[in-house]
Amino acid sequence: MSRIVPPPGPARTLALAQLTNSLGDGAFYASSALFFTRVVGLSAAQVGVALTVAWACGMLAGVPLGHVADRWGPRRTAVVLAVATALALGAFLVVRAYPLFVLVACLYACCQGGLTSARQALLAGLVSAEERTAVRAHLQSTLNAGLAVGAGLGGLALSFDTAPAYLAVFALDAAAFLLAALVLLRLPEVPPVRAAAPGAREPRLAVLRDRPYALVTFLNAIMYLNMPLLSLGLPLWIVARTDAPKPVAAALLVVNMLSVVIFQIRVARQVTDLPSAARVAGRSGWVFLAACLVYAVSGAHLGPWVAVAVLVAAALIQVFGEMMQGAAAWELGFGLAAPDKQGQYQGFFGMGPQIARMLGPVLMTTLLIGWGTAGWLVLGGLFLAAGLALGPAVRLAQRTRPTLTPHP
């Protein structure tokens, strides 16, 4: 347990808030689709359109709400957004008209996106630069543990498959965000950034003009394609192209989550500064390529048991690449950000996973199901190219950092 729980202080409080959030989120992710169709009464197509619009809004909201966190204080902003997220979840309990549902979904996603930016800015302000990646590894382990438990609670609702069970899950999620707000109140506030002096020509959202940081974020978004690979591409591949039983996809997800809980902190020790982050990102590209090659082998006619063994081996390779890439990304996202604009920079960097989620369905179905083995080679090549390109991109960004720091 000591490997998962960070040392006493702000880091442990942040982990407790993360655990509380993730319990609710895990239950939400496991049961929301059936809640929206069976209880709210929407079609699958309506749910898909609404959530696509909502998450796109949430992605775009991260930067301006991160800017609010910089100017208003990240703790105060995080608390307000956690309460607003709880209110949005409460609205899901009563909203049944489709236009209102879309509006509430957009509110929920925007609050989530802003909350992530504010909490990252809070972490940057309360934890020293040397400890951020290690603390972020603790938070990731906590996140996965909470998601796993929350998904189990959502699974109970699925087993009952009744309106009261689904309503209870959403009520639990709302309560979890209210509790997280109370936990965040235990943290000291990070002093807000002072507004620019009158007449100063400092851009309101400076991160939008930081092209080297945008390049690093884009390359990192490509690396984050490992997320839709696990949640969407792999299940489709197993069903359509392998001899493995269908439930193996769920088992591989459990293997992934447990591996992150157990090993993420140890893997993150490789990353201590920006140069080591760039090196680890490059290595993760090679690891992802190796995982793709092994996944491709599973498409041969191997029989059920051999196919399962190959898939498990590939999943274990992938999760270590994921942990390496995650640790590198945390260091890059914090280390290359303007110190006085962590909120908006973290909001922008957080768009990487969202872009991967948006592009993932099209890429995974085209490459893996449409192209088969050749698709795995292309996907592995994308991972490798992005990982290796991060080194030069980070060096370019480092050379521009002094221009982003305002003069005293």
C-alpha positions as a printed Julia matrix, in Angstrom:
408×3 Matrix{Float64}:
   0.0     0.0     0.0
   2.89    2.4     0.72
   3.88    2.16   -2.92
   0.47    3.53   -3.95
  -0.23    6.08   -1.21
   1.99    9.2    -1.47
   3.71   10.67    1.6
   1.7    12.85    4.0
   0.99   16.39    2.92
  -0.63   17.97   -0.14
   0.25   14.98   -2.32
  -1.73   12.6    -0.11
  -4.71   14.97   -0.01
  -4.63   15.25   -3.8
  -4.53   11.45   -4.02
  -7.55   11.18   -1.71
  -9.49   13.62   -3.9
  -8.39   11.65   -6.98
  -9.54    8.39   -5.41
 -12.94    9.88   -4.56
 -13.42   11.21   -8.09
 -12.33    7.99   -9.74
 -14.73    5.85   -7.7
 -17.6     7.86   -9.1
 -16.13    8.0   -12.59
 -15.61    4.24  -12.7
 -19.25    3.64  -11.83
 -20.31    6.24  -14.41
 -18.24    4.75  -17.24
 -19.48    1.23  -16.53
 -23.2     2.02  -16.45
 -23.85    5.36  -18.18
 -24.58    3.94  -21.64
 -27.42    1.76  -20.37
 -28.66    4.49  -18.04
 -28.99    6.9   -20.96
 -30.79    4.36  -23.15
 -32.93    2.45  -20.62
 -33.75    5.17  -18.08
 -33.49    8.44  -20.02
 -35.0     6.73  -23.07
 -32.52    7.85  -25.74
 -31.42    5.85  -28.75
 -27.82    4.72  -29.05
 -27.33    7.17  -31.92
 -28.64   10.07  -29.82
 -26.32    9.16  -26.96
 -23.36    8.94  -29.33
 -24.0    12.36  -30.87
 -24.61   14.0   -27.49
 -21.47   12.6   -25.9
 -19.32   13.43  -28.94
 -20.49   17.06  -28.79
 -20.08   17.11  -25.02
 -16.53   15.78  -24.94
 -15.53   18.14  -27.75
 -16.82   21.02  -25.61
 -14.99   19.63  -22.6
 -11.74   19.47  -24.56
 -12.08   23.1   -25.66
 -13.03   24.26  -22.17
  -9.79   23.05  -20.58
  -7.67   26.04  -21.64
 -10.03   28.92  -20.71
 -11.0    27.26  -17.43
  -7.32   26.63  -16.75
  -6.76   30.34  -17.32
  -9.49   31.01  -14.75
  -7.63   28.75  -12.31
  -4.43   30.76  -12.87
  -6.17   34.06  -12.16
  -8.69   33.01   -9.51
  -6.66   30.34   -7.71
  -6.57   26.64   -8.68
  -7.95   25.28   -5.39
 -10.95   27.58   -5.4
 -11.57   26.83   -9.08
 -11.24   23.07   -8.56
 -13.72   23.13   -5.66
 -16.3    25.11   -7.64
 -15.93   22.86  -10.68
 -16.21   19.7    -8.56
 -19.48   21.01   -7.1
 -20.68   22.0   -10.59
 -19.88   18.49  -11.84
 -21.96   17.04   -9.01
 -24.85   19.33   -9.96
 -24.61   18.21  -13.6
 -24.73   14.58  -12.51
 -27.73   15.39  -10.35
 -29.42   16.95  -13.38
 -29.0    13.67  -15.28
 -31.32   12.12  -12.71
 -34.25   14.28  -13.78
 -33.58   15.49  -17.33
 -35.43   13.53  -20.03
 -35.81   15.97  -22.96
 -33.04   15.49  -25.52
 -31.99   19.16  -25.94
 -31.66   19.51  -22.17
 -29.75   16.23  -22.04
 -27.22   17.55  -24.57
 -26.89   20.78  -22.57
 -26.31   18.9   -19.29
 -23.82   16.57  -20.97
 -21.86   19.56  -22.27
 -21.91   21.14  -18.8
 -20.67   17.9   -17.26
 -17.84   17.52  -19.8
 -16.76   21.17  -19.52
 -16.64   20.94  -15.73
 -14.61   17.74  -15.96
 -12.16   19.31  -18.41
 -11.74   22.41  -16.29
 -11.45   20.39  -13.1
  -8.57   18.42  -14.58
  -6.76   21.64  -15.53
  -7.31   23.18  -12.11
  -6.11   20.09  -10.24
  -2.99   19.91  -12.39
  -2.29   23.58  -11.68
  -2.87   22.89   -7.98
  -0.38   20.03   -8.12
   2.16   22.25   -9.87
   1.76   24.93   -7.21
   1.9    22.67   -4.14
   4.56   20.12   -5.16
   8.15   20.93   -6.06
   9.21   20.46   -9.67
  11.53   17.59   -8.68
   8.65   15.63   -7.11
   5.83   16.25   -9.59
   6.34   13.22  -11.8
   6.62   10.89   -8.79
   3.48   12.38   -7.23
   1.67   12.17  -10.57
   2.59    8.46  -10.69
   1.0     8.0    -7.25
  -2.11    9.79   -8.5
  -2.28    7.55  -11.58
  -2.09    4.43   -9.43
  -4.81    5.85   -7.21
  -6.9     6.72  -10.26
  -6.75    3.18  -11.64
  -7.55    1.64   -8.27
 -10.57    3.89   -7.87
 -11.77    3.27  -11.42
 -11.56   -0.49  -10.87
 -13.62   -0.35   -7.67
 -16.07    2.1    -9.2
 -16.47   -0.08  -12.28
 -17.34   -2.93   -9.95
 -20.09   -0.81   -8.41
 -21.33    0.07  -11.88
 -21.27   -3.62  -12.71
 -23.67   -4.26   -9.82
 -26.09   -1.79  -11.39
 -25.74   -3.61  -14.7
 -26.5    -6.94  -13.02
 -29.7    -5.54  -11.45
 -30.55   -3.71  -14.7
 -33.27   -1.61  -13.06
 -33.95    2.12  -13.08
 -33.38    2.5    -9.31
 -29.98    0.79   -9.63
 -28.82    3.12  -12.4
 -30.18    6.17  -10.56
 -28.28    5.07   -7.45
 -25.03    4.94   -9.44
 -25.46    8.5   -10.71
 -26.38    9.7    -7.24
 -23.22    8.0    -5.94
 -21.13    9.71   -8.61
 -22.58   13.12   -7.7
 -21.9    12.47   -4.0
 -18.32   11.45   -4.85
 -17.65   14.8    -6.51
 -19.13   16.69   -3.55
 -16.87   14.7    -1.24
 -13.89   15.44   -3.47
 -14.69   19.16   -3.19
 -14.58   18.87    0.6
 -11.24   17.05    0.41
  -9.79   19.75   -1.86
 -10.78   22.39    0.69
  -8.19   20.86    3.05
  -5.41   22.02    0.71
  -3.77   25.44    0.92
  -4.55   27.8    -1.92
  -1.91   28.51   -4.54
  -1.63   32.29   -4.94
  -3.4    33.44   -8.11
  -1.32   34.93  -10.9
  -1.43   38.71  -10.98
  -2.99   40.27  -14.04
  -0.69   42.02  -16.45
   0.01   45.67  -15.77
  -2.13   48.18  -17.65
  -0.74   48.72  -21.13
   1.21   45.44  -21.12
   0.72   43.4   -24.26
   0.69   39.94  -22.75
  -1.66   37.56  -24.64
  -4.62   36.36  -22.6
  -4.13   32.71  -23.61
  -0.39   32.58  -24.23
  -0.36   28.81  -24.65
  -2.22   29.14  -27.95
   0.82   30.98  -29.38
   3.39   28.55  -28.02
   4.06   26.47  -31.13
   6.83   24.26  -29.67
   4.52   23.31  -26.78
   1.74   22.63  -29.29
   4.09   20.32  -31.22
   4.94   18.37  -28.07
   1.23   18.14  -27.23
   0.44   16.85  -30.74
   3.14   14.18  -30.64
   1.98   13.18  -27.19
  -1.58   12.87  -28.52
  -0.33   10.28  -31.01
   1.26    8.33  -28.17
  -2.07    8.43  -26.32
  -3.63    6.35  -29.1
  -2.73    3.44  -26.82
  -5.92    4.29  -24.87
  -8.49    3.71  -27.68
  -6.33    0.78  -28.76
  -7.03   -0.91  -25.44
 -10.66    0.09  -25.03
 -11.9    -0.15  -28.63
  -9.37   -1.45  -31.14
  -8.34   -4.54  -29.22
 -11.87   -5.82  -28.45
 -12.8    -5.43  -32.13
  -9.6    -7.18  -33.2
 -10.17  -10.08  -30.81
 -13.71  -10.66  -32.07
 -13.03  -10.2   -35.77
  -9.49  -11.47  -36.31
  -8.43  -13.94  -33.6
  -9.42  -17.34  -32.24
  -9.51  -16.01  -28.66
 -12.81  -15.97  -26.71
 -14.6   -12.61  -26.58
 -14.3   -12.14  -22.76
 -10.51  -11.96  -23.13
 -10.86   -8.27  -24.02
 -12.27   -7.51  -20.57
  -9.59   -9.62  -18.92
  -6.85   -7.67  -20.72
  -8.36   -4.43  -19.45
  -8.15   -5.76  -15.89
  -4.52   -6.8   -16.48
  -3.77   -3.28  -17.69
  -5.39   -1.54  -14.73
  -3.81   -3.76  -12.11
  -0.38   -3.44  -13.72
  -0.63    0.36  -13.55
  -1.66    0.23   -9.89
   1.3    -2.01   -9.01
   4.11   -0.79  -11.27
   3.44    2.83  -12.33
   5.37    4.42   -9.46
   8.4     2.2   -10.05
   8.4     2.86  -13.81
   8.09    6.62  -13.25
  11.43    6.66  -11.41
  13.15    6.61  -14.8
  11.96   10.18  -15.38
  13.72   12.9   -13.38
  13.92   15.87  -15.76
  13.09   16.94  -19.31
  15.99   15.12  -21.06
  15.17   11.84  -19.28
  11.48   12.34  -20.16
  12.37   12.7   -23.83
  14.5     9.55  -23.7
  11.81    7.52  -21.95
   9.21    8.74  -24.46
  11.45    7.47  -27.27
  11.83    4.1   -25.57
   8.08    3.86  -25.09
   7.7     4.21  -28.86
   9.85    1.09  -29.33
   7.84   -0.74  -26.65
   4.55    0.16  -28.33
   5.94   -1.03  -31.66
   6.89   -4.36  -30.05
   3.38   -4.68  -28.58
   1.8    -4.03  -31.99
   3.98   -6.71  -33.59
   2.95   -9.27  -30.97
  -0.72   -8.27  -31.31
  -0.42   -8.84  -35.06
   0.79  -12.41  -34.43
  -2.42  -13.12  -32.51
  -4.33  -12.77  -35.78
  -2.85  -15.99  -37.17
  -4.88  -19.19  -36.78
  -3.29  -20.22  -33.48
  -6.2   -21.8   -31.65
  -7.93  -20.27  -28.6
  -5.32  -20.97  -25.91
  -2.28  -19.88  -27.89
  -4.11  -16.78  -29.09
  -4.94  -15.88  -25.48
  -1.31  -16.34  -24.43
  -0.08  -14.12  -27.26
  -2.66  -11.44  -26.44
  -1.71  -11.44  -22.75
   1.98  -11.11  -23.66
   1.22   -8.2   -25.98
  -0.98   -6.51  -23.36
   1.81   -6.73  -20.78
   4.25   -5.17  -23.23
   1.74   -2.43  -24.05
   1.04   -1.5   -20.44
   4.74   -0.98  -19.73
   4.93    1.27  -22.77
   1.87    3.09  -21.45
   3.44    3.63  -18.03
   6.69    4.89  -19.58
   4.81    7.24  -21.9
   2.61    8.5   -19.06
   5.57    9.32  -16.82
   7.35   11.13  -19.66
   4.2    13.07  -20.54
   3.7    14.33  -16.98
   7.23   15.68  -16.83
   6.94   17.31  -20.26
   3.52   18.83  -19.56
   4.68   20.45  -16.33
   8.31   21.15  -17.17
   7.7    22.95  -20.46
   4.76   25.04  -19.2
   5.16   28.71  -18.32
   5.39   28.67  -14.49
   2.83   31.45  -14.07
   0.32   29.88  -16.48
   0.16   26.27  -15.36
  -3.64   26.19  -15.5
  -4.01   27.08  -19.15
  -0.94   25.06  -20.16
  -2.25   21.96  -18.38
  -5.63   22.51  -20.02
  -3.95   22.6   -23.44
  -1.71   19.61  -22.76
  -4.75   17.69  -21.53
  -6.24   18.0   -25.02
  -3.81   15.28  -26.14
  -5.75   12.36  -24.62
  -9.02   13.89  -25.8
  -7.75   14.15  -29.38
  -6.65   10.52  -29.19
 -10.12    9.49  -28.0
 -11.76   11.42  -30.84
  -9.5    10.05  -33.57
  -9.2     6.58  -32.06
 -12.45    5.01  -33.35
 -11.75    5.89  -36.99
  -8.08    4.91  -36.84
  -8.63    1.66  -34.95
 -11.42    0.4   -37.18
  -9.56    1.37  -40.36
  -6.11    0.08  -39.42
  -6.89   -3.02  -37.36
 -10.15   -4.3   -38.8
  -9.73   -2.96  -42.33
  -6.01   -3.54  -42.87
  -5.32   -6.38  -40.45
  -1.64   -7.19  -39.9
  -0.51   -4.28  -42.07
  -2.59   -1.98  -39.86
  -0.69   -3.12  -36.76
   2.58   -2.29  -38.52
   1.34    1.19  -39.44
   0.07    1.81  -35.89
   3.35    0.64  -34.39
   5.21    2.91  -36.81
   3.1     5.87  -35.7
   3.97    5.19  -32.06
   7.67    4.88  -32.84
   7.81    7.98  -35.04
   6.02   10.11  -32.44
   8.17    8.8   -29.6
  11.42    9.48  -31.43
  10.24   12.89  -32.63
   9.55   14.01  -29.07
  13.29   14.32  -28.38
  13.93   17.07  -30.96
  10.57   18.68  -30.16
  11.43   18.9   -26.45
  14.84   20.41  -27.2
  13.18   23.0   -29.45
  10.65   23.83  -26.73
  13.39   24.15  -24.11
  15.19   26.73  -26.24
  12.07   28.9   -26.31
  11.21   28.78  -22.61
  12.92   32.02  -21.54
  10.7    33.94  -23.94
   7.62   32.68  -22.13
   8.59   33.87  -18.67
   7.55   37.47  -17.99
  10.28   39.78  -16.8
  10.02   40.96  -13.21
